[in-house]
């Protein structure tokens, strides 16, 4: 979280489940999670969900609880996936202090979808005029909350959908921003969406479709909302920043990257050939042959040597694997790695990060309803870098375990040389350019 006095900004979802003994109740719950009307909060294990939702869930719920307690606060919400009962029930408590925009693209627009069910419930409590359905050019993909009251002035954004998968299954992040300057920027964007239903050109001509400063103390942070006009589009400038101005390191965790060819993917591939830049990244990827049906069921892990390897989440789920790695929640189809962030030069004064709901695609830039932040702050960049490493190391271990199993070898720690003439495992960190960068960055 960040306030205008500069407090912490970040909240992450944690995607391993150490509460294996509670799996049966959670399995029952997740089967019903596609329809908010059928989800009974009583079958949820609060301790399990608090762990699985981690910081992002608790931070978002805290903002909503504060809004409920501030009787004069007005709340404006834009949601994409929308089936988490804890969110819906809290919004119901706001009554006519709430205005909400709910995506209606594709299955979201079906009369019996969770999103339609939630809309009907909120129409009863907030009033029909305070609930709108929208998809802009294709998707209303924002996940934002704005609270404007005498006691609470806050905004929520990021990649976390207000859904079972968004809270409890996927890797996600949320940013909580506080202060009147922040609220004005988010409120303006909401009003432009509200008043320009599905009118891409009209929204693209608003000030919200350009970079807006967030007026945070000691933090250089900007936000822009999509759909942008061709004149205001930012995808190519982001790609140029990555390819031409990254001097030390690049970390990325980008849902749909390898299904979204274009400027950003090309920029990342260009950096793979630059041995002076340490790059490490992960993206979801379609893996055939899995028992489940999600379109993006696995991950592409790009290691610092430029190698891209596909790994499935099932790589560490056999009988010999201990908890918490053995049990992972699924809860329906779709991507599991849902982050959308790029960290550039975290170890430099020029450290910066791009993040939000924005999928770094042409559609996200000029068609969908989205939010994208550019934060130039080393402390925050380091926080996202650490989150990136947490995910990467987890799946790199899975790859190593899978490779050892395929080779019918036991995965063991390498020991120092025992005999004269044997090479030490660390020698490569003083001879290979990429390994040297790895050592210098993290040793």
C-alpha positions as CSV (number, residue, x, y, z in Angstrom):
1,X,0.0,0.0,0.0
2,X,1.1,3.6,-0.5
3,X,-0.2,6.7,1.1
4,X,0.9,10.2,0.4
5,X,3.3,9.9,3.3
6,X,5.0,7.1,1.4
7,X,4.0,3.9,3.2
8,X,4.4,0.4,1.6
9,X,2.7,-0.1,-1.7
10,X,2.6,-3.8,-2.6
11,X,0.4,-6.8,-1.9
12,X,1.0,-10.2,-3.5
13,X,-0.9,-13.5,-3.8
14,X,1.1,-16.5,-2.6
15,X,0.6,-19.6,-4.8
16,X,1.6,-22.6,-2.6
17,X,-0.8,-24.2,-0.2
18,X,0.7,-25.7,3.0
19,X,-2.7,-26.6,4.4
20,X,-3.0,-30.0,2.8
21,X,-5.3,-31.3,5.6
22,X,-7.9,-28.8,4.5
23,X,-7.9,-29.8,0.8
24,X,-11.2,-31.7,0.9
25,X,-13.2,-28.7,2.0
26,X,-11.5,-26.4,-0.4
27,X,-12.1,-28.9,-3.3
28,X,-15.8,-28.8,-2.5
29,X,-15.7,-25.0,-2.4
30,X,-13.8,-24.5,-5.6
31,X,-16.2,-26.7,-7.6
32,X,-18.9,-24.2,-6.8
33,X,-16.7,-21.1,-7.3
34,X,-17.8,-20.4,-10.8
35,X,-21.2,-19.1,-9.7
36,X,-21.3,-16.6,-6.9
37,X,-24.9,-17.5,-6.2
38,X,-24.0,-21.0,-5.3
39,X,-21.0,-20.4,-3.1
40,X,-21.6,-20.8,0.6
41,X,-18.9,-18.9,2.5
42,X,-19.5,-21.2,5.5
43,X,-17.8,-24.1,3.6
44,X,-14.6,-22.1,3.2
45,X,-11.8,-22.6,5.8
46,X,-10.9,-19.0,6.8
47,X,-7.3,-19.9,7.8
48,X,-6.7,-21.7,4.5
49,X,-8.2,-18.9,2.4
50,X,-6.2,-16.3,4.3
51,X,-3.0,-18.1,3.5
52,X,-3.9,-18.8,-0.2
53,X,-5.1,-15.2,-0.7
54,X,-2.0,-13.9,1.1
55,X,-1.4,-10.1,1.1
56,X,-3.5,-9.1,-2.0
57,X,-6.7,-10.6,-0.6
58,X,-6.3,-9.1,2.9
59,X,-5.4,-5.7,1.5
60,X,-8.4,-5.5,-0.9
61,X,-10.8,-6.7,1.8
62,X,-9.3,-4.1,4.2
63,X,-10.1,-1.3,1.9
64,X,-13.7,-2.4,1.4
65,X,-14.2,-2.9,5.1
66,X,-12.9,0.6,5.7
67,X,-15.3,1.9,3.0
68,X,-18.2,0.2,4.7
69,X,-17.2,1.8,8.1
70,X,-16.9,5.2,6.6
71,X,-20.6,5.9,6.2
72,X,-20.1,8.9,3.9
73,X,-17.7,7.2,1.5
74,X,-18.6,6.8,-2.1
75,X,-17.2,3.7,-3.8
76,X,-16.7,3.1,-7.5
77,X,-15.6,-0.4,-8.8
78,X,-14.7,-1.8,-12.2
79,X,-14.5,-5.6,-12.3
80,X,-13.7,-8.3,-14.9
81,X,-14.0,-11.8,-13.4
82,X,-16.4,-11.4,-10.6
83,X,-17.4,-14.5,-8.5
84,X,-15.7,-14.1,-5.1
85,X,-18.5,-14.0,-2.5
86,X,-16.5,-12.0,0.1
87,X,-16.2,-9.1,-2.4
88,X,-19.9,-9.3,-3.5
89,X,-21.2,-9.4,0.0
90,X,-19.2,-6.4,1.0
91,X,-20.3,-4.4,-2.0
92,X,-23.9,-5.2,-1.1
93,X,-23.4,-3.6,2.3
94,X,-22.5,-0.3,0.7
95,X,-26.1,0.2,-0.6
96,X,-26.5,3.2,-3.0
97,X,-23.1,4.5,-2.1
98,X,-21.8,2.1,-4.7
99,X,-21.4,2.4,-8.5
100,X,-20.1,-0.6,-10.3
101,X,-19.1,-1.5,-13.9
102,X,-19.0,-5.3,-14.6
103,X,-17.6,-6.8,-17.8
104,X,-20.1,-8.4,-20.1
105,X,-18.0,-9.9,-22.8
106,X,-18.4,-13.5,-23.9
107,X,-19.5,-15.8,-21.1
108,X,-19.5,-12.9,-18.6
109,X,-22.6,-11.7,-20.5
110,X,-24.6,-14.9,-20.2
111,X,-27.7,-14.5,-18.1
112,X,-26.6,-17.2,-15.6
113,X,-22.9,-16.2,-15.4
114,X,-21.4,-15.3,-12.0
115,X,-21.0,-11.8,-13.3
116,X,-24.7,-11.5,-14.3
117,X,-25.7,-13.0,-10.9
118,X,-23.6,-10.5,-9.0
119,X,-25.0,-7.6,-11.1
120,X,-28.5,-8.6,-10.2
121,X,-27.7,-8.8,-6.5
122,X,-26.0,-5.4,-6.6
123,X,-28.9,-3.9,-8.5
124,X,-31.1,-4.8,-5.5
125,X,-28.8,-3.1,-3.0
126,X,-27.3,-0.2,-4.9
127,X,-30.1,0.4,-7.3
128,X,-30.4,-0.5,-11.0
129,X,-29.0,2.9,-12.1
130,X,-25.8,2.2,-10.2
131,X,-24.9,-1.0,-11.9
132,X,-23.7,-1.1,-15.5
133,X,-22.3,-3.7,-17.9
134,X,-19.5,-2.9,-20.3
135,X,-16.8,-4.4,-22.5
136,X,-15.3,-1.4,-24.3
137,X,-13.8,-2.6,-27.6
138,X,-13.6,-6.2,-26.4
139,X,-13.0,-6.5,-22.6
140,X,-13.6,-4.3,-19.6
141,X,-10.5,-5.8,-18.0
142,X,-9.9,-3.4,-15.2
143,X,-9.8,-4.5,-11.6
144,X,-10.1,-1.2,-9.7
145,X,-11.8,0.1,-6.6
146,X,-12.0,3.8,-5.7
147,X,-13.1,4.9,-2.2
148,X,-13.7,8.6,-1.6
149,X,-14.8,9.5,1.8
150,X,-14.0,11.9,4.7
151,X,-12.1,9.1,6.5
152,X,-10.9,6.9,3.6
153,X,-9.5,7.9,0.3
154,X,-8.0,4.9,-1.5
155,X,-7.7,3.2,-4.8
156,X,-7.0,-0.4,-5.7
157,X,-5.5,-1.7,-9.0
158,X,-3.2,-4.4,-10.3
159,X,-3.7,-7.9,-11.9
160,X,-5.9,-9.5,-9.2
161,X,-9.4,-10.3,-10.4
162,X,-12.2,-10.3,-7.9
163,X,-12.7,-14.1,-8.3
164,X,-11.9,-17.5,-6.8
165,X,-9.0,-17.9,-9.2
166,X,-7.8,-14.3,-8.8
167,X,-7.6,-14.6,-5.0
168,X,-6.8,-18.2,-4.4
169,X,-5.2,-19.9,-7.4
170,X,-3.2,-17.5,-9.5
171,X,0.0,-15.5,-9.0
172,X,-1.3,-11.9,-8.8
173,X,-0.4,-8.6,-7.3
174,X,-2.4,-5.6,-6.1
175,X,-1.4,-2.1,-5.3
176,X,-3.3,0.0,-2.7
177,X,-2.8,3.7,-3.2
178,X,-4.0,6.4,-0.7
179,X,-4.6,10.1,-0.9
180,X,-6.9,12.7,-2.5
181,X,-4.6,13.1,-5.6
182,X,-4.8,9.3,-6.2
183,X,-8.6,9.2,-5.8
184,X,-9.1,12.1,-8.3
185,X,-7.1,10.3,-11.0
186,X,-9.0,7.0,-10.5
187,X,-12.3,8.7,-10.1
188,X,-11.9,10.7,-13.3
189,X,-11.1,7.4,-15.2
190,X,-14.2,5.7,-13.7
191,X,-16.4,8.6,-14.7
192,X,-15.1,8.5,-18.2
193,X,-15.8,4.8,-18.4
194,X,-19.3,5.4,-16.9
195,X,-20.2,8.1,-19.4
196,X,-18.7,6.5,-22.5
197,X,-20.1,3.0,-22.5
198,X,-18.1,0.9,-25.0
199,X,-17.1,4.0,-26.9
200,X,-13.4,3.3,-27.5
201,X,-12.7,6.5,-29.5
202,X,-14.4,8.7,-26.9
203,X,-12.5,7.2,-24.0
204,X,-9.2,7.3,-26.0
205,X,-9.7,11.1,-26.3
206,X,-9.9,11.6,-22.5
207,X,-7.1,12.7,-20.2
208,X,-7.3,9.3,-18.5
209,X,-6.0,7.7,-21.6
210,X,-2.7,9.6,-21.2
211,X,-0.1,9.3,-18.4
212,X,-1.4,10.9,-15.2
213,X,0.8,11.6,-12.2
214,X,-0.3,10.0,-8.9
215,X,1.1,12.7,-6.7
216,X,2.7,10.3,-4.2
217,X,5.3,11.7,-1.8
218,X,8.9,10.7,-2.8
219,X,7.6,8.2,-5.4
220,X,7.6,9.0,-9.1
221,X,4.4,7.1,-10.2
222,X,2.1,7.5,-13.2
223,X,-0.9,5.7,-14.4
224,X,-2.7,5.6,-17.7
225,X,-6.0,3.8,-18.6
226,X,-7.0,2.1,-21.8
227,X,-8.3,2.0,-24.4
228,X,-5.9,4.6,-25.7
229,X,-6.0,6.3,-29.1
230,X,-3.3,5.5,-31.7
231,X,-1.7,8.8,-30.8
232,X,-1.5,8.0,-27.1
233,X,-0.6,4.2,-27.5
234,X,2.3,3.2,-25.2
235,X,3.2,-0.4,-26.2
236,X,6.0,0.6,-28.6
237,X,7.5,3.0,-26.2
238,X,7.5,0.3,-23.5
239,X,9.2,-2.1,-25.9
240,X,11.8,0.6,-26.8
241,X,12.4,1.2,-23.1
242,X,13.0,-2.5,-22.6
243,X,15.2,-3.1,-25.7
244,X,17.2,0.1,-25.8
245,X,17.4,1.4,-22.2
246,X,17.9,-1.7,-20.1
247,X,21.5,-1.6,-18.9
248,X,21.7,-4.1,-16.1
249,X,18.7,-6.5,-15.6
250,X,15.3,-7.3,-16.8
251,X,12.8,-9.4,-14.8
252,X,9.3,-10.1,-16.2
253,X,6.3,-12.1,-15.2
254,X,3.8,-11.7,-18.0
255,X,0.6,-13.7,-18.5
256,X,-0.1,-14.5,-22.2
257,X,3.3,-13.2,-23.3
258,X,4.1,-16.1,-25.6
259,X,0.5,-16.0,-27.0
260,X,0.9,-12.3,-27.7
261,X,3.5,-11.7,-30.5
262,X,4.5,-8.1,-30.9
263,X,6.8,-5.3,-29.8
264,X,7.3,-6.3,-26.1
265,X,8.0,-10.0,-26.9
266,X,10.4,-8.9,-29.6
267,X,12.2,-6.5,-27.2
268,X,12.5,-9.3,-24.6
269,X,14.0,-11.7,-27.2
270,X,16.4,-9.0,-28.3
271,X,17.8,-8.7,-24.7
272,X,18.3,-12.5,-24.6
273,X,21.2,-12.1,-26.9
274,X,22.8,-9.3,-24.8
275,X,25.1,-11.2,-22.5
276,X,25.7,-8.0,-20.4
277,X,22.1,-7.8,-19.3
278,X,20.7,-10.3,-16.8
279,X,17.2,-11.3,-17.9
280,X,14.9,-13.7,-16.1
281,X,11.2,-14.2,-16.9
282,X,8.1,-16.4,-16.8
283,X,5.0,-16.6,-18.9
284,X,2.0,-19.0,-19.0
285,X,2.1,-21.4,-21.9
286,X,-0.2,-24.0,-23.4
287,X,1.0,-27.5,-22.4
288,X,-0.7,-30.4,-24.2
289,X,-1.4,-33.7,-22.5
290,X,-2.5,-32.4,-19.1
291,X,-5.5,-33.9,-17.4
292,X,-7.2,-30.5,-17.1
293,X,-8.5,-28.2,-19.7
294,X,-7.2,-24.6,-19.3
295,X,-6.0,-22.9,-22.4
296,X,-2.8,-21.9,-20.6
297,X,-2.0,-24.6,-18.2
298,X,1.8,-24.4,-18.0
299,X,4.6,-21.9,-17.9
300,X,7.5,-20.8,-20.1
301,X,10.5,-20.1,-17.9
302,X,13.2,-18.0,-19.6
303,X,16.5,-18.6,-17.7
304,X,19.4,-16.1,-17.8
305,X,21.1,-17.9,-20.6
306,X,18.2,-17.2,-22.8
307,X,16.8,-20.7,-22.9
308,X,13.0,-20.9,-22.8
309,X,11.7,-24.1,-21.2
310,X,8.1,-25.1,-20.7
311,X,7.1,-26.5,-17.3
312,X,3.7,-27.8,-16.1
313,X,2.5,-27.1,-12.6
314,X,2.2,-30.9,-12.2
315,X,5.9,-31.3,-12.5
316,X,6.1,-31.7,-8.7
317,X,3.0,-33.5,-7.6
318,X,3.9,-37.2,-7.4
319,X,3.7,-39.2,-4.3
320,X,7.3,-38.5,-3.2
321,X,6.8,-34.7,-3.1
322,X,6.2,-33.2,0.4
323,X,3.8,-30.5,1.2
324,X,3.4,-27.6,0.5
325,X,4.5,-28.4,-3.1
326,X,2.3,-31.4,-3.6
327,X,-1.1,-29.8,-3.2
328,X,-2.0,-26.8,-5.3
329,X,-5.5,-25.4,-5.8
330,X,-6.9,-25.4,-9.3
331,X,-10.5,-24.1,-9.2
332,X,-11.4,-24.1,-12.9
333,X,-9.7,-23.5,-16.2
334,X,-7.4,-20.7,-17.3
335,X,-4.0,-19.3,-16.6
336,X,-2.3,-19.6,-13.2
337,X,0.5,-17.2,-13.7
338,X,-1.5,-14.0,-14.0
339,X,1.0,-11.3,-13.1
340,X,1.6,-8.5,-15.6
341,X,4.8,-6.7,-14.6
342,X,8.3,-5.8,-16.0
343,X,11.1,-4.7,-13.8
344,X,14.0,-2.8,-15.4
345,X,17.4,-2.3,-13.8
346,X,16.3,-2.9,-10.2
347,X,19.8,-2.3,-8.9
348,X,20.2,1.1,-10.5
349,X,19.0,4.6,-9.5
350,X,17.0,4.4,-12.8
351,X,15.0,1.4,-11.5
352,X,11.5,1.2,-12.8
353,X,8.5,-1.1,-13.2
354,X,5.5,-1.3,-15.5
355,X,2.5,-3.2,-14.0
356,X,-1.3,-3.3,-13.8
357,X,-4.1,-5.2,-15.5
358,X,-2.4,-4.5,-18.9
359,X,-1.3,-7.6,-20.8
360,X,1.3,-5.8,-22.9
361,X,-0.6,-6.4,-26.1
362,X,-2.1,-4.2,-28.9
363,X,-5.6,-5.1,-27.5
364,X,-4.7,-4.0,-24.0
365,X,-3.3,-0.8,-25.4
366,X,-6.1,0.4,-27.8
367,X,-9.1,-1.9,-27.3
368,X,-9.7,-3.1,-23.8
369,X,-10.5,-1.3,-20.5
370,X,-7.2,-1.5,-18.6
371,X,-4.9,0.2,-16.2
372,X,-1.1,0.5,-16.5
373,X,1.3,2.0,-14.0
374,X,4.9,3.2,-14.5
375,X,6.7,3.5,-11.2
376,X,10.2,4.9,-11.0
377,X,11.3,3.8,-7.5
378,X,14.1,1.5,-6.6
379,X,12.5,0.2,-3.4
380,X,9.3,-0.8,-5.2
381,X,11.3,-2.3,-8.1
382,X,13.2,-4.4,-5.7
383,X,10.0,-5.7,-4.1
384,X,8.7,-6.8,-7.5
385,X,12.1,-8.3,-8.3
386,X,11.9,-10.4,-5.2
387,X,8.4,-11.6,-6.1
388,X,9.8,-12.5,-9.5
389,X,12.6,-14.5,-8.1
390,X,10.3,-16.3,-5.7
391,X,8.2,-17.5,-8.6
392,X,11.2,-18.3,-10.9
393,X,13.1,-20.2,-8.3
394,X,10.1,-22.3,-7.5
395,X,9.6,-23.4,-11.1
396,X,13.3,-23.6,-11.8
397,X,13.5,-26.2,-9.1
398,X,10.6,-28.0,-10.7
399,X,12.5,-28.0,-14.0
400,X,15.6,-29.4,-12.3
401,X,13.6,-32.0,-10.5
402,X,11.9,-33.0,-13.8
403,X,15.3,-33.2,-15.6
404,X,16.7,-35.4,-12.9
405,X,13.7,-37.7,-13.0
406,X,13.9,-38.0,-16.8
407,X,17.7,-38.8,-16.6
408,X,16.9,-41.2,-13.8
409,X,19.3,-39.4,-11.5
410,X,18.9,-38.1,-8.0
411,X,18.8,-34.4,-7.6
412,X,21.5,-33.5,-5.0
413,X,23.4,-30.4,-3.9
414,X,26.8,-30.1,-5.4
415,X,29.7,-30.5,-3.0
416,X,33.1,-28.7,-3.0
417,X,35.8,-30.6,-4.9
418,X,37.1,-33.6,-3.0
419,X,40.1,-34.4,-5.2
420,X,42.9,-32.4,-6.8
421,X,42.0,-31.5,-10.4
422,X,38.2,-31.5,-9.9
423,X,36.4,-28.3,-11.0
424,X,34.4,-26.5,-8.4
425,X,30.7,-25.9,-9.2
426,X,31.2,-22.2,-8.6
427,X,34.0,-21.7,-11.2
428,X,31.5,-20.9,-13.9
429,X,30.3,-17.9,-11.9
430,X,33.8,-16.3,-12.5
431,X,34.1,-17.2,-16.2
432,X,30.7,-17.1,-17.9
433,X,29.5,-13.6,-18.5
434,X,25.9,-14.3,-17.5
435,X,26.9,-16.2,-14.4
436,X,29.2,-13.3,-13.5
437,X,26.2,-10.9,-13.7
438,X,24.1,-13.3,-11.6
439,X,26.9,-13.4,-8.9
440,X,27.3,-9.6,-8.9
441,X,23.6,-9.0,-8.6
442,X,22.8,-11.4,-5.9
443,X,25.9,-12.6,-4.1
